[in-house]
Structures are given as C-alpha cells and as structure tokens.
C-alpha cells in the first residue's frame, strides 16, 4: 500500500547520524540533501521541509518498522537510544490488544518524530 514515508528534519547531518546508526547502514543522499533508507521494497526518507518552514513532528503520528524477531526490535531500539533517540512509552515488549499479540518498542528521533519497531509473532 505504501511506497515511502518521509519525515522532516531541521538538521539533516544530525538526522543522518541518528538514522544511519538506527538502521545500521548509511543513507543514500540525493542532490537535494534528502536521505533515503531502503528495506524490503519500502523507503524511509528524511528531508528539510520544502516550504522553508521548521520541521515538526505529527502529534498522534507514528511510523512503524517491521522486524522478523523481538531480538531485532530490541537491537533497533538500543541503537536508536545510543544514537540520541528517546525511549518512550513502555519498555520494549509484548502487548496484547485489538490487533493481537505484538512485540513493540517506541522511540522519538532527535526531531521528535515517533517511531515504532514492531514484530508480529506467528498466531
């Protein structure tokens, strides 16, 4: 359904350091300075706002990244905290709700964007 997700940043160099570490690989950076990270056909991008205004996070918005195991989610979360992100909500772990049993971890990036690492165990 989705081709890509893009968030704004007020400091692309800071974002590059954070996301390179979070994803464990270096971004592709285009001639406009936008960062792109590809995985399993999806693209996550970071850019300065085109309108020249300050970037801000979406209140109520969350960007979720899919992982193959709880261990991958934990490693992603740890890398994010070590790279300057902020752990938010409950510690990483299983939660049960309307979408079934999920393993979740939440971070805010240095610009305040809310990120979620998610693993769906076999039901």
Secondary structure, DSSP 8 states (H G I E B T S, - for coil): --SEEEEE-S-HHHHHHHHHHHHTS--EE-TT--EEEEETTEEEEEE--TTSS-----TT--EEEE-SSHHHHHHHHHHHHHTT-EEEEEEEEEEEETTEEEEEEEEE-TT--EEEEEEE---
